[in-house]
Amino acid sequence: MRTGRRAILPLMIPLILIGGIVGGAGTPTEVSTFAVIYSLALGLLYRRMDRRSFWDCLTKASVLNGMIFYTVSAATIFSWALTLEGVTTALATLIAGLGHAAFLPAVILITILMGSMLESFVTIVILAPLLLPVAQQLGIDPLQYGIVMTEAFGIGIILPPIGIALYVACAISGAQVEKASKPLLWYLPVLIAGLALVMLLPGITTTLPALLDFKP
């Protein structure tokens, strides 16, 4: 009980992060900045941080950020090269000609593959506007299309052995990519099954927004 009472303030950090993002208090970057300042204040409050430990934290954070920025920048350059060569436009044209039944499965396959190799934000900006008019022409709800694409990107960025988020998560936790990939292979089928349900049953994504009058 004594340890639990002492842990109340540190346990507020996940609440600050998730609550700040869900509540709209700020972007993930802004909320994370506040969480870092809050953590530093707790370190001083509990007298667990001195100049040496503070410098060690800054050094590790700088090295980790350098690795992440290098990975993201390389993926951004790659996506820029694909766009310059017209690869993304060609993919969009190919998917558009597949018809209604094969459109969403093709979107899932392409976004998982591209999401595993490229930085997700860049890929979404490139692909989503190209394929949205096609989805609307085929009678696919834009909300369902957006959620399917987002979930597919979420799978792609952790897809072993090349998912960008997988490498970032392993770098933060100090785990080896090879060891982390083995249990992930059991988790991926569950994600894919959930994505298949969202694809096959549009009501999962459209019913609640329609009941709450969030959709036109």
C-alpha positions in Angstrom: 0.0 0.0 0.0 2.8 2.4 0.8 4.5 1.7 -2.6 1.2 2.1 -4.3 0.6 5.5 -2.8 4.1 6.6 -3.9 3.4 5.4 -7.4 0.2 7.5 -7.9 2.0 10.5 -9.3 4.2 8.5 -11.8 1.2 6.5 -12.9 -0.4 9.8 -14.0 2.0 10.0 -17.0 0.0 7.5 -19.2 -3.2 9.3 -18.2 -1.7 12.6 -19.3 -0.6 11.1 -22.6 -3.7 9.3 -23.5 -6.1 11.8 -22.0 -4.4 14.7 -23.6 -4.6 13.2 -27.0 -8.1 11.8 -26.8 -9.4 14.9 -25.1 -8.0 17.2 -27.7 -5.7 19.1 -25.3 -2.9 19.0 -27.9 -1.1 17.0 -30.5 0.9 13.8 -29.5 4.1 15.9 -29.7 2.7 18.7 -27.5 1.2 16.2 -24.9 4.5 14.2 -24.9 6.5 17.4 -24.2 4.3 18.1 -21.2 4.7 14.5 -20.0 8.5 14.9 -20.2 8.4 18.1 -18.1 6.1 16.4 -15.6 8.5 13.4 -15.4 11.5 15.8 -14.8 9.5 17.5 -12.0 8.8 14.1 -10.4 12.5 13.2 -10.6 13.4 16.3 -8.7 10.5 15.8 -6.2 11.5 12.2 -5.4 15.2 13.2 -5.5 16.0 10.5 -8.0 17.7 12.8 -10.5 20.9 14.7 -10.3 23.1 16.4 -12.9 24.8 13.2 -14.0 21.6 11.2 -14.5 19.9 14.2 -16.2 22.9 14.3 -18.7 22.6 10.5 -19.2 18.9 10.9 -20.0 19.6 13.7 -22.5 22.4 11.6 -24.2 20.2 8.5 -24.6 17.3 10.5 -25.9 19.5 12.3 -28.4 21.0 9.1 -29.7 17.5 7.5 -30.0 16.0 10.5 -31.7 18.9 10.5 -34.2 18.2 6.9 -35.1 14.5 7.5 -35.5 15.0 10.6 -37.6 17.5 8.8 -39.8 15.0 6.0 -40.4 12.1 8.3 -41.1 14.1 10.6 -43.4 15.3 7.6 -45.4 11.7 6.4 -45.8 10.6 9.9 -46.8 13.3 10.0 -49.5 12.2 6.6 -50.8 8.5 7.7 -50.9 9.5 10.9 -52.7 11.4 8.8 -55.3 8.4 6.5 -55.9 6.2 9.5 -56.4 8.6 11.1 -58.8 8.8 8.0 -60.9 5.0 7.7 -60.9 4.9 4.4 -59.0 2.1 5.5 -56.6 -0.1 6.8 -59.5 0.4 3.6 -61.4 -0.6 1.6 -58.3 -3.7 3.7 -57.8 -4.7 3.2 -61.5 -4.2 -0.6 -61.1 -6.3 -0.8 -58.0 -9.1 1.4 -59.6 -9.5 -1.1 -62.4 -10.0 -4.1 -60.2 -13.7 -3.5 -59.4 -15.7 -3.3 -56.2 -15.1 -6.8 -54.8 -11.3 -6.6 -55.1 -10.8 -2.9 -54.3 -10.5 -3.0 -50.5 -8.4 -6.2 -50.4 -6.1 -4.6 -52.9 -6.0 -1.4 -50.8 -5.1 -3.5 -47.7 -2.3 -5.4 -49.5 -0.7 -2.3 -51.0 -0.9 -0.2 -47.8 0.5 -2.9 -45.7 3.5 -3.4 -48.0 4.1 0.4 -48.5 3.5 1.1 -44.8 6.2 -1.4 -43.9 8.8 0.3 -46.1 7.8 3.9 -46.0 7.1 6.5 -43.3 3.3 6.1 -42.7 2.3 9.8 -42.7 4.0 10.4 -46.1 2.4 7.3 -47.5 -1.1 8.2 -46.3 -0.8 11.7 -47.9 0.3 10.1 -51.2 -2.1 7.2 -51.5 -5.3 8.2 -49.6 -6.3 11.2 -51.9 -5.5 9.2 -55.0 -7.8 6.3 -54.1 -10.7 8.1 -52.3 -12.5 9.2 -55.5 -12.3 5.6 -56.7 -13.8 4.3 -53.5 -16.7 6.8 -53.7 -17.3 5.8 -57.3 -17.5 2.1 -56.3 -20.0 3.0 -53.5 -17.6 2.4 -50.6 -18.3 4.6 -47.6 -15.4 7.1 -47.2 -15.3 6.4 -43.4 -14.9 2.7 -44.0 -12.2 3.3 -46.6 -10.3 5.6 -44.3 -10.4 3.2 -41.3 -9.4 0.2 -43.5 -6.4 2.1 -44.8 -5.4 3.3 -41.4 -5.6 -0.2 -39.9 -3.6 -1.6 -42.8 -0.9 1.0 -42.2 -0.9 0.1 -38.5 -0.1 -3.5 -39.5 2.5 -2.5 -42.1 4.6 -0.4 -39.7 5.1 -3.3 -37.3 5.4 -6.0 -40.0 8.5 -8.1 -39.4 11.3 -7.8 -40.4 11.1 -4.3 -42.1 8.4 -2.4 -40.2 9.7 1.0 -39.2 7.7 1.1 -35.9 9.1 -2.3 -35.0 12.6 -1.0 -35.1 11.7 2.1 -33.2 9.9 0.1 -30.5 12.9 -2.3 -30.1 15.3 0.6 -29.9 13.3 2.2 -27.1 12.8 -1.0 -25.1 16.3 -2.4 -25.8 14.9 -5.6 -27.4 16.3 -7.4 -30.3 14.2 -7.3 -33.5 14.6 -11.0 -34.1 13.3 -11.9 -30.7 10.5 -9.4 -30.8 9.3 -10.7 -34.2 8.5 -14.2 -32.9 5.7 -13.3 -30.5 4.5 -10.7 -33.0 3.8 -13.4 -35.6 1.0 -14.6 -33.2 -0.4 -11.1 -32.8 -0.5 -10.2 -36.5 -3.2 -12.8 -37.5 -5.5 -11.3 -34.8 -5.0 -7.8 -36.3 -5.6 -9.1 -39.8 -8.7 -10.9 -38.7 -10.1 -7.7 -37.2 -9.2 -5.8 -40.4 -11.0 -8.4 -42.5 -14.1 -7.9 -40.3 -14.0 -4.1 -40.8 -13.6 -4.7 -44.6 -16.5 -7.2 -44.9 -18.9 -5.5 -42.5 -19.2 -1.8 -43.2 -21.7 -1.4 -40.3 -18.8 -1.7 -37.9 -17.5 1.7 -38.9 -20.7 3.4 -40.1 -23.5 2.5 -37.6 -22.4 4.4 -34.5 -21.4 7.6 -36.3 -24.8 7.5 -38.1 -26.7 7.0 -34.9 -24.9 9.9 -33.2 -25.5 12.0 -36.3 -21.8 12.5 -36.9 -22.1 11.6 -40.6 -23.9 13.7 -43.2 
